[in-house]
Amino acid sequence: MIGRAVSLMAGGLMAVTLTGCMASTQQEVQMGQQYSAQINQQLPIVRDAEVVRYINALGNSIAKHVDDRHLTWQFQVVNSREVNAFAVPGGFIYVNRGLIERSQNMSQLAGVLGHEIAHVTQRHSMKQMRDAERANAGMSLACVLTNVCQSQVVSTAVNVAGGAVFAGFSRSDESEADRVGIQHVVSAGIDPRGVPQMFRILLDERRSSPGSVNQFFATHPLEEDRIASTTAQIQQIPAQRRQGLRTDDEAFQSFKRRVMALPAAPATSSR
């Protein structure tokens, strides 16, 4: 399956990079569908109906206000206690169970979703594909999110593919996703202070238990200055505009309890 996945991902990339220009929205969606199909086979996706319903309701409540290309957005929860979230071109967003369990209120999770949605709306992955022909991106994503590439056989087959399109955006892309993501959640009527709050939670955990958040920091460079910059941006929003923005609700807390009550996440494997 790994060889087939690598071949599929590389083929999807070549369709874009050989042209030397940005893919159309239709091409982006088709590529995202291919990636998503492979990811859903390789990662433990939560199928609980209420969990799926809520993450899509929250995600779409943000995306519908900012998507001018009329994408069909899909939000998935990965049953992994590792902290991470990632975006696939075309409107496919994944968030790990571990990140949800660390979110204390709805606005913090919404901030993460707004950030990942911004990677799609700003077409960061597509720009990377245009500017650098990076093969095997989909399999490299699986390496980042799990320990599967610790296997020598898999690692050799994947070869981490030049860094992977989805394995780590540039700092400028991350900064733009922070800035645009804050705009996204405000447009959805959600308090943007959840963005720096979530950053603080993860930075504090990195200090106390670095191993538990390594996967997130591998793909999302995060230091104190990122907290300061997002806080400064939020402070520039007129006070009147910030009034009435939602921070939390019982629907989120019920969702979080349901996620935490799911059967134990499967152990990562180096097979």
Secondary structure in CASP SS format (residue, H / E / C, confidence):
PFRMAT SS
TARGET T0000
AUTHOR 0000-0000-0000
METHOD secondary structure of the structure
MODEL  1
M C 1.00
I H 1.00
G H 1.00
R H 1.00
A H 1.00
V H 1.00
S H 1.00
L H 1.00
M H 1.00
A H 1.00
G H 1.00
G H 1.00
L H 1.00
M H 1.00
A H 1.00
V H 1.00
T H 1.00
L C 1.00
T C 1.00
G C 1.00
C C 1.00
M C 1.00
A C 1.00
S C 1.00
T H 1.00
Q H 1.00
Q H 1.00
E H 1.00
V H 1.00
Q H 1.00
M H 1.00
G H 1.00
Q H 1.00
Q H 1.00
Y H 1.00
S H 1.00
A H 1.00
Q H 1.00
I H 1.00
N H 1.00
Q H 1.00
Q H 1.00
L C 1.00
P C 1.00
I E 1.00
V C 1.00
R C 1.00
D C 1.00
A H 1.00
E H 1.00
V H 1.00
V H 1.00
R H 1.00
Y H 1.00
I H 1.00
N H 1.00
A H 1.00
L H 1.00
G H 1.00
N H 1.00
S H 1.00
I H 1.00
A H 1.00
K C 1.00
H C 1.00
V C 1.00
D C 1.00
D C 1.00
R C 1.00
H C 1.00
L C 1.00
T C 1.00
W C 1.00
Q E 1.00
F E 1.00
Q E 1.00
V E 1.00
V E 1.00
N C 1.00
S C 1.00
R C 1.00
E C 1.00
V C 1.00
N C 1.00
A E 1.00
F E 1.00
A E 1.00
V E 1.00
P C 1.00
G C 1.00
G C 1.00
F E 1.00
I E 1.00
Y E 1.00
V E 1.00
N E 1.00
R H 1.00
G H 1.00
L H 1.00
I H 1.00
E H 1.00
R H 1.00
S C 1.00
Q C 1.00
N C 1.00
M H 1.00
S H 1.00
Q H 1.00
L H 1.00
A H 1.00
G H 1.00
V H 1.00
L H 1.00
G H 1.00
H H 1.00
E H 1.00
I H 1.00
A H 1.00
H H 1.00
V H 1.00
T H 1.00
Q C 1.00
R C 1.00
H H 1.00
S H 1.00
M H 1.00
K H 1.00
Q H 1.00
M H 1.00
R H 1.00
D H 1.00
A C 1.00
E C 1.00
R C 1.00
A C 1.00
N C 1.00
A H 1.00
G H 1.00
M H 1.00
S H 1.00
L H 1.00
A H 1.00
C H 1.00
V H 1.00
L H 1.00
T C 1.00
N C 1.00
V H 1.00
C H 1.00
Q H 1.00
S C 1.00
Q H 1.00
V H 1.00
V H 1.00
S H 1.00
T H 1.00
A H 1.00
V H 1.00
N H 1.00
V H 1.00
A H 1.00
G H 1.00
G H 1.00
A C 1.00
V C 1.00
F C 1.00
A C 1.00
G C 1.00
F C 1.00
S C 1.00
R H 1.00
S H 1.00
D H 1.00
E H 1.00
S H 1.00
E H 1.00
A H 1.00
D H 1.00
R H 1.00
V H 1.00
G H 1.00
I H 1.00
Q H 1.00
H H 1.00
V H 1.00
V H 1.00
S H 1.00
A C 1.00
G C 1.00
I E 1.00
D C 1.00
P C 1.00
R C 1.00
G H 1.00
V H 1.00
P H 1.00
Q H 1.00
M H 1.00
F H 1.00
R H 1.00
I H 1.00
L H 1.00
L H 1.00
D H 1.00
E H 1.00
R H 1.00
R H 1.00
S H 1.00
S C 1.00
P H 1.00
G H 1.00
S H 1.00
V H 1.00
N H 1.00
Q H 1.00
F H 1.00
F H 1.00
A H 1.00
T H 1.00
H C 1.00
P C 1.00
L C 1.00
E C 1.00
E H 1.00
D H 1.00
R H 1.00
I H 1.00
A H 1.00
S H 1.00
T H 1.00
T H 1.00
A H 1.00
Q H 1.00
I H 1.00
Q H 1.00
Q C 1.00
I C 1.00
P C 1.00
A H 1.00
Q H 1.00
R H 1.00
R H 1.00
Q C 1.00
G C 1.00
L C 1.00
R E 1.00
T C 1.00
D C 1.00
D C 1.00
E H 1.00
A H 1.00
F H 1.00
Q H 1.00
S H 1.00
F H 1.00
K H 1.00
R H 1.00
R H 1.00
V H 1.00
M H 1.00
A C 1.00
L C 1.00
P C 1.00
A C 1.00
A C 1.00
P C 1.00
A C 1.00
T C 1.00
S C 1.00
S C 1.00
R C 1.00
END
